Amino acid sequence: MREITPEDIAPPFARYAHGVELPEGYRLIFTSGQLGLAEDGSIPAGSEAQAAICFGNIDSILGAAGAGRADVVRINAFVTDRSHMAGYMAARDAWLADVTRLPASTLVIVSGFTRPEFCVEVEVVAAVPADR
């Protein structure tokens, strides 16, 4: 995979790439949107804690498919208010701290989720060689 960050446009705002190119022979893994719902059913207050749960769930899904963080090519994230952006981005950047080829990423402010306690939802697309 190749990170695409052209020099003739403004650089990304944070730890993401403007694009990612997949070589031939890769299979794609799509996660559903993950909410900040802990295994015990609790929902922590705050976007950073909820986003950490989202990314932990994504780790589990990717692992079950034979993939990991370094295989993520795109992150789509949704927050319910501009005030939740910093907490989400802190959790995302921590999750990507050891990743050398960064994924493309989009963050959107939405009006809400299925329950009002949720303030963050995250989904990813990953790619791994077809023979892995």
N, C-alpha and C positions, 0 to 999 in steps of 0.2 A: 504494500500500500504506500501511497505517496501523498504527503501533505501538500496542499496547494495554497500558497499565500503569495499572490503576485505582488511585486514591488511597485506597480503603478497604481495601486489603490491604497487607501488608508489601512494600516495594520489592524488586526483584531483588537478588541477592547480588553480581552483577558485571555485565559488559557484555552484557546480553541483555534482552529484553522478555518480559513475561508472556504476550503473545499478539501475533499479527500478522493483520490483516484484509486480504484480497485483494479488489480491485474486480472486477467482472464483466469478462470479456474477457482474462483472463490465462491463459497456459499454464504448466504445472508441469514442473520438471526435478528428477528424483530421482537422487542419486548412490548408488552402492553404498558400503558401508563401505570407507574407505581406511585401510590400515595404514602404518606407518612404514618402508616399503620404498623405498629410493632407486632411481633409474633404473639404477644400476650393480649392483643386487642387494644392496647392503649395508644393514644395519639398525643405526642408531646406538644407543648406550646412552642411556637417559634419556627421560623422557616429553616434555620440551619439544622436543628434537630430533626425536623421532618424530612428534609432533603437527605440527611445522613441515612435515615431509614430507607428512603427511596433507593439510594445508591447501594446500600447493603442488600436490598432485595434484588437489584439488578445484578450484583455480583453473584448471587445464588442462581439466578436464571441463566446467566452467561456460563457459569461453571457447569451447570447441568447440560449445556450444549457443547462443552469442550472449548469454551472461549473465555476471555478475560478482558480486563480494562483496556489493554493495549490493542485489542481487536475492534474496539468501538470506532465506528466511522462517523456517527452522527448522534447528537444529543438534542432532544426536543424537551424543553422544560416550560412549565406554566406556573405562574404565581398569581395570587389573587389581589395583590396590591404592590405598588412600586416599593413600599417599605420592606417587602420580603425579598427583594432582589439581592441585597448584600449578603443576607444569610444563606440564600441558595447558592450564590457564587462562591462563598467561602467553602461550603460543603463540596461543591463541584471541583474547585481548585485543589482541595485536599485529596479528593478521590483521584484526581489526575496527576498528583504530585510526582509520581514515579513513571508516568507515561511519557515517552520521548516523541512519538508521532501523535500530535493532537488531533482530536476529531473536529468535524464541523459542529456548530452549535447554534441553537435558536432559543431565545427566551421571550415568552409572550405573557402579557398581563391579561388575565381572564376574569370574568365576573364571579366565578365560584365553581365548586365541585359538588359531589353528591351529598356531602355533609359540610356544614359551615365550619367545623373545626379544622378541616384541611386547608392549607395555604400553599402547598407545593405539590406538583405532579411531574414525574420525569419518565421519559421513555427513551430507549436507545435503539440504534441499528448497529450491529456488529458484523464483521466478515472474517471468515477463516478459510484457509485452503480446503478445497473440497475433500482432500484425502486425510484431513485431520479429524 
